[in-house]
Amino acid sequence: MPSRLILALALSLTLHAVVLFGDAVRFAPPPAQPPLEASLRQPAKTPPRVEDPMLKDTLRADPPAVKPPPTTRPTPPAGPPLSQAAAKRQVDAARRKLSQHVYYPPDAVARGLEGEVRLLLRVSDDGHISDVSIAASSGHAILDQAAVKAAYAMGKVNWVQSRELILPVVFRLE
């Protein structure tokens, strides 16, 4: 019986050696590559530069005089400023309209994401939402994007007298 065990062990070792080292015998080492050669050349002469007012020459002692662009200030809305109560009513009305368009993304629900996004809405003169930006992120891009899409979906808010509104959008799982 021990001779059969020794024979089986020898055959197993032989078979494994052929499988593991058989490929090493067949392949020759890769051919040697020729050494790399490098040389230094003088840079080509460049044509003289034309003064570009947008580029700043930090080496020149006297800086060129560059006129600042004219500043444009937004015109304030006509009429008296809003009272605090009127501004609160506008924000509450905008939040109600925004809540009609907010949806909780299914991926965020599946991952258990929650947060609060604060949106900065810019309203054009005709009442359309001209720009939406994130004033404070929820920390999750998927929730931020859903809030921005909902704000653009609001469409027209012609009852708003303000030109900018900050609206909170709260995402909570219950």
CYANA upper distance limits for C-alpha pairs under 8 A (distance plus 0.5 A):
  1 MET  CA      5 LEU  CA      7.15
  2 PRO  CA      6 ILE  CA      6.75
  3 SER  CA      7 LEU  CA      6.58
  4 ARG  CA      8 ALA  CA      6.60
  5 LEU  CA      9 LEU  CA      6.61
  6 ILE  CA     10 ALA  CA      6.62
  7 LEU  CA     11 LEU  CA      6.69
  8 ALA  CA     12 SER  CA      6.58
  9 LEU  CA     13 LEU  CA      6.66
 10 ALA  CA     14 THR  CA      6.62
 11 LEU  CA     15 LEU  CA      6.58
 12 SER  CA     16 HIS  CA      6.65
 13 LEU  CA     17 ALA  CA      6.52
 14 THR  CA     18 VAL  CA      6.73
 15 LEU  CA     19 VAL  CA      6.80
 16 HIS  CA     20 LEU  CA      6.47
 17 ALA  CA     21 PHE  CA      6.11
 17 ALA  CA     22 GLY  CA      7.82
 18 VAL  CA     22 GLY  CA      5.40
 19 VAL  CA     23 ASP  CA      8.16
 21 PHE  CA     25 VAL  CA      7.27
 22 GLY  CA     26 ARG  CA      7.31
 23 ASP  CA     27 PHE  CA      7.00
 51 GLU  CA     55 LEU  CA      8.42
 53 PRO  CA     66 VAL  CA      7.42
 57 ASP  CA     63 PRO  CA      7.75
 58 THR  CA     63 PRO  CA      8.43
 77 PRO  CA    161 GLN  CA      8.35
 77 PRO  CA    162 SER  CA      8.18
 77 PRO  CA    163 ARG  CA      8.24
 82 LEU  CA     86 ALA  CA      6.54
 82 LEU  CA     87 ALA  CA      6.58
 83 SER  CA     87 ALA  CA      6.71
 84 GLN  CA     88 LYS  CA      6.64
 85 ALA  CA     89 ARG  CA      6.74
 86 ALA  CA     90 GLN  CA      6.80
 87 ALA  CA     91 VAL  CA      6.76
 87 ALA  CA    162 SER  CA      8.47
 88 LYS  CA     92 ASP  CA      6.59
 89 ARG  CA     93 ALA  CA      6.60
 90 GLN  CA     94 ALA  CA      6.59
 90 GLN  CA    159 TRP  CA      8.31
 90 GLN  CA    160 VAL  CA      6.57
 91 VAL  CA     95 ARG  CA      6.58
 91 VAL  CA    165 LEU  CA      7.65
 91 VAL  CA    166 ILE  CA      8.42
 91 VAL  CA    167 LEU  CA      7.56
 92 ASP  CA     96 ARG  CA      6.77
 93 ALA  CA     97 LYS  CA      6.82
 94 ALA  CA     98 LEU  CA      6.50
 94 ALA  CA    157 VAL  CA      8.10
 94 ALA  CA    167 LEU  CA      8.25
 95 ARG  CA     99 SER  CA      6.51
 95 ARG  CA    167 LEU  CA      7.11
 95 ARG  CA    168 PRO  CA      8.23
 96 ARG  CA    100 GLN  CA      7.23
 97 LYS  CA    101 HIS  CA      7.75
 97 LYS  CA    154 MET  CA      7.21
 98 LEU  CA    102 VAL  CA      6.86
 98 LEU  CA    150 ALA  CA      6.99
 98 LEU  CA    151 ALA  CA      6.68
 98 LEU  CA    154 MET  CA      6.62
101 HIS  CA    150 ALA  CA      5.47
101 HIS  CA    151 ALA  CA      8.01
101 HIS  CA    153 ALA  CA      6.97
101 HIS  CA    154 MET  CA      7.25
102 VAL  CA    146 ALA  CA      7.50
102 VAL  CA    147 ALA  CA      6.91
102 VAL  CA    150 ALA  CA      5.53
102 VAL  CA    151 ALA  CA      8.49
103 TYR  CA    146 ALA  CA      7.40
103 TYR  CA    150 ALA  CA      8.12
104 TYR  CA    108 ALA  CA      7.58
104 TYR  CA    109 VAL  CA      7.47
104 TYR  CA    143 LEU  CA      8.14
104 TYR  CA    146 ALA  CA      7.86
104 TYR  CA    171 PHE  CA      7.57
105 PRO  CA    109 VAL  CA      6.95
105 PRO  CA    142 ILE  CA      7.85
105 PRO  CA    143 LEU  CA      7.73
105 PRO  CA    146 ALA  CA      7.48
106 PRO  CA    110 ALA  CA      6.63
107 ASP  CA    111 ARG  CA      6.70
108 ALA  CA    112 GLY  CA      6.41
108 ALA  CA    113 LEU  CA      5.56
108 ALA  CA    114 GLU  CA      8.23
108 ALA  CA    142 ILE  CA      7.45
108 ALA  CA    143 LEU  CA      7.74
109 VAL  CA    113 LEU  CA      6.71
109 VAL  CA    173 LEU  CA      7.91
112 GLY  CA    173 LEU  CA      7.88
113 LEU  CA    140 HIS  CA      8.03
113 LEU  CA    173 LEU  CA      8.48
114 GLU  CA    138 SER  CA      8.27
114 GLU  CA    143 LEU  CA      8.47
114 GLU  CA    171 PHE  CA      5.75
114 GLU  CA    172 ARG  CA      5.70
114 GLU  CA    173 LEU  CA      7.22
115 GLY  CA    138 SER  CA      5.27
115 GLY  CA    139 GLY  CA      7.68
115 GLY  CA    140 HIS  CA      8.12
115 GLY  CA    143 LEU  CA      8.03
115 GLY  CA    170 VAL  CA      6.64
115 GLY  CA    171 PHE  CA      5.74
115 GLY  CA    172 ARG  CA      7.19
116 GLU  CA    137 SER  CA      7.64
116 GLU  CA    138 SER  CA      5.38
116 GLU  CA    168 PRO  CA      7.20
116 GLU  CA    169 VAL  CA      6.08
116 GLU  CA    170 VAL  CA      4.86
116 GLU  CA    171 PHE  CA      6.45
117 VAL  CA    134 ILE  CA      7.68
117 VAL  CA    135 ALA  CA      8.24
117 VAL  CA    136 ALA  CA      6.27
117 VAL  CA    137 SER  CA      5.56
117 VAL  CA    138 SER  CA      5.35
117 VAL  CA    143 LEU  CA      8.11
117 VAL  CA    144 ASP  CA      6.71
117 VAL  CA    147 ALA  CA      7.58
117 VAL  CA    168 PRO  CA      6.22
117 VAL  CA    169 VAL  CA      5.58
117 VAL  CA    170 VAL  CA      6.92
118 ARG  CA    134 ILE  CA      6.58
118 ARG  CA    135 ALA  CA      5.83
118 ARG  CA    136 ALA  CA      5.43
118 ARG  CA    137 SER  CA      7.14
118 ARG  CA    166 ILE  CA      6.98
118 ARG  CA    167 LEU  CA      6.08
118 ARG  CA    168 PRO  CA      4.83
118 ARG  CA    169 VAL  CA      6.64
119 LEU  CA    132 VAL  CA      7.18
119 LEU  CA    133 SER  CA      6.32
119 LEU  CA    134 ILE  CA      5.20
119 LEU  CA    135 ALA  CA      5.86
119 LEU  CA    136 ALA  CA      7.57
119 LEU  CA    147 ALA  CA      8.21
119 LEU  CA    148 VAL  CA      7.86
119 LEU  CA    165 LEU  CA      8.41
119 LEU  CA    166 ILE  CA      5.95
119 LEU  CA    167 LEU  CA      5.69
119 LEU  CA    168 PRO  CA      6.73
119 LEU  CA    169 VAL  CA      8.02
120 LEU  CA    132 VAL  CA      6.23
120 LEU  CA    133 SER  CA      5.71
120 LEU  CA    134 ILE  CA      6.49
120 LEU  CA    135 ALA  CA      6.22
120 LEU  CA    164 GLU  CA      7.31
120 LEU  CA    165 LEU  CA      6.21
120 LEU  CA    166 ILE  CA      5.07
120 LEU  CA    167 LEU  CA      7.09
121 LEU  CA    129 ILE  CA      7.22
121 LEU  CA    130 SER  CA      8.22
121 LEU  CA    131 ASP  CA      6.50
121 LEU  CA    132 VAL  CA      5.25
121 LEU  CA    133 SER  CA      7.22
121 LEU  CA    151 ALA  CA      8.25
121 LEU  CA    164 GLU  CA      5.99
121 LEU  CA    165 LEU  CA      5.59
121 LEU  CA    166 ILE  CA      6.75
121 LEU  CA    167 LEU  CA      8.06
122 ARG  CA    129 ILE  CA      6.37
122 ARG  CA    130 SER  CA      6.12
122 ARG  CA    131 ASP  CA      5.60
122 ARG  CA    132 VAL  CA      6.87
122 ARG  CA    163 ARG  CA      6.18
122 ARG  CA    164 GLU  CA      5.08
122 ARG  CA    165 LEU  CA      7.15
123 VAL  CA    127 GLY  CA      6.29
123 VAL  CA    128 HIS  CA      6.19
123 VAL  CA    129 ILE  CA      5.04
123 VAL  CA    130 SER  CA      5.97
123 VAL  CA    131 ASP  CA      7.72
123 VAL  CA    157 VAL  CA      8.29
123 VAL  CA    162 SER  CA      7.98
123 VAL  CA    163 ARG  CA      5.38
123 VAL  CA    164 GLU  CA      6.58
124 SER  CA    128 HIS  CA      5.97
124 SER  CA    129 ILE  CA      6.68
124 SER  CA    130 SER  CA      6.19
124 SER  CA    163 ARG  CA      7.23
125 ASP  CA    163 ARG  CA      8.28
126 ASP  CA    158 ASN  CA      7.05
127 GLY  CA    156 LYS  CA      5.82
127 GLY  CA    157 VAL  CA      5.50
127 GLY  CA    158 ASN  CA      4.44
127 GLY  CA    159 TRP  CA      7.85
127 GLY  CA    160 VAL  CA      7.60
128 HIS  CA    155 GLY  CA      6.47
128 HIS  CA    156 LYS  CA      4.88
128 HIS  CA    157 VAL  CA      6.59
128 HIS  CA    158 ASN  CA      7.50
129 ILE  CA    151 ALA  CA      8.49
129 ILE  CA    152 TYR  CA      7.17
129 ILE  CA    154 MET  CA      8.39
129 ILE  CA    155 GLY  CA      6.87
129 ILE  CA    156 LYS  CA      6.93
129 ILE  CA    157 VAL  CA      7.79
132 VAL  CA    148 VAL  CA      7.00
132 VAL  CA    151 ALA  CA      7.58
132 VAL  CA    152 TYR  CA      7.76
133 SER  CA    148 VAL  CA      7.87
134 ILE  CA    144 ASP  CA      7.98
134 ILE  CA    148 VAL  CA      8.21
135 ALA  CA    166 ILE  CA      8.25
137 SER  CA    141 ALA  CA      8.49
137 SER  CA    144 ASP  CA      6.89
138 SER  CA    143 LEU  CA      7.37
138 SER  CA    144 ASP  CA      6.93
139 GLY  CA    144 ASP  CA      8.46
140 HIS  CA    144 ASP  CA      6.91
141 ALA  CA    145 GLN  CA      6.56
142 ILE  CA    146 ALA  CA      6.81
143 LEU  CA    147 ALA  CA      6.80
143 LEU  CA    171 PHE  CA      8.06
144 ASP  CA    148 VAL  CA      6.84
145 GLN  CA    149 LYS  CA      6.66
146 ALA  CA    150 ALA  CA      6.71
147 ALA  CA    151 ALA  CA      6.78
147 ALA  CA    169 VAL  CA      7.08
148 VAL  CA    152 TYR  CA      6.91
149 LYS  CA    153 ALA  CA      6.65
150 ALA  CA    154 MET  CA      6.97
151 ALA  CA    155 GLY  CA      8.30
